[in-house]
């Protein structure tokens, strides 16, 4: 029963993280209008995040494997949540981009 409960919360966390990571695609038109950037520039909100995950994800998994997985998971979820919350009030496109980039790389750190 305990394993089923843990699996449920892991699945719920992954669903939430991916919904926010890919959810930016749905709000690209609003980002274009709010920040006054082109559609191509707004598309970098998704593309840069995917690139950071691809490059940093495996290295961070190896680097953080010596730490307690629960603490790494809790810390990465905290960083992800804070960055997502702050990005809702980002005053500029550059700040929005800076807040979006750390989120998935920390998320991947908890994968091992």
N, C-alpha and C positions, 0 to 999 in steps of 0.2 A: 504494500500500500504506500509506503514512503517513497519508493522509486517512481510510482505512478504520479504522485503529487509533485515530485521534483521535475519529472518530465513535462508535466502540465505547465509549470512555471517557466521552464526553459523555453518551451514552445511559445508561450505567451510573450515572453521577452523578445524572442527572435521575430515574431510577428510584428510587434511594436517597432522594433528597430528597423526592420526592412520597410515597413509602411512609411516611416519617417524618411528613410534614406531614398526611397523611390517616390515618395509623395511630392517631392519638390518638382517633379515633372508636371504634375497637375497644376501647380501654381506658377509656372513659368510666365504666363501672360500677366499675372498680377505683379510679379517681380519686375518684368519689363516696364510696366506702367509706373510702378512705385519708384523705382530707382533710375528710370530714364536711360536704360541700356538697350542694346539691340537683342533680338531673340538669340542670336549666336552667342553673345556674351552671357546671357542668362543661362544658356545651355551648359556653360562651364560649371555652373553650380552642381550639376550631376556628373559631368565628365571628369572634373578634377577630383571629386570625391572617389569615383571609381578608380582613378589612377593611383591615388594615395593608398587605397585599400590593396590594390594589386602589388604595389611596390613595397609598402611597409608592413602589410599584414603578416607574411611569412616570417620576416625578421623579428617582428614584435612577439610572435608566438614563441619563437626560440628564445628570445631574450627574457621573456617573462615566465618561462616554464619553471624556473627555480623558485618562484614565489607561490604562496598559497592561492589556489585557484579561486576560492570563494572571495578572498580579498581583492584579487585582480578583477574578478567579475563585478563586484560591488563598486570598486573604484571606476572601472570603465563605464558602468551604467550611470554613475553619478556625473562623470565628465560629459558623457553623451547627453544626459538630461539637461545639464546646465547650458551646454552649447546650444541645444535645440531651443531651450527657453529664451536664452539671450538673443538668438537669431531672429526671433519674432519681432524684436524691437531694434534691430540693426539700423542705425541711421544712414549708412551708406552701403553701396554694393560691395565695396572692398571689405568692410567689416562683416557683412553677411557671408562672404566667401571665406574669410578667416575663421568664422565660427562654424561653418559647415565642414571644413576640411578635417579638424581633429576628431570629429565624432566617429566615423566609421573605422578609422585606424585604431582608436581605443576599443571599439567594439570587437574587432578581430583579435585583439590581444587576449581576449578571454576564451578563445576557441580551443586550446589544447585539452 
